[in-house]
Amino acid sequence: MKAKVAVTTNKNGDKIAEHAGHVVYFKIYEIDQTEGLTGSKVIKVDKEHTLHNLLHNPNTNPEEHEVLTSQILLTGGIGMGGINKLAHLGVRAYIVEEKNPDEAVEKLIAGTLRAVDPRTIDHSHHHNHDHDHGDHDCDGHHH
């Protein structure tokens, strides 16, 4: 089985970005169940193709956006609305505390990546991630 994982990143693709809806850089990973990681690339989308804009546009064609054709999205931050809309399009979104995208995907492959439950995040902290989020494992989600 092959899978595509999209990770919200900075321009260099070496740091996981916090706000999935407004990110313009994504690192796309190709994973093969028997071979592991088979490739990755950083892509840039224009402002009209940020996740926020795509998920609020009823005319969005998921096939036209590489992130929306991924099976998994890893990010530093996304709300329940975005998670639910992505799930409707067949993309499982996970908030991770890992900062390095390559390490996050390696942990995903190994089954050791921990995801944050978005319902436990206190947004009054203005995205200060130095507090406990009530982590849970994303094991068992059939990556």
Buried (B, 14 or more C-beta within 10 A) or exposed (E): EEBBBBBBBBEEBEBBBBBBBEBBBBBBBBBEEEEEBEEBEBBEBEEEBBBBBBBEEEEBEBEEBBBBBBBBBBBBBBBEEBBEBBEEBEBBBBBBBBEBBBEBBBBBBEEEBBBBEBEEBEEEEEEEBEEEBEBEEBEEEEB
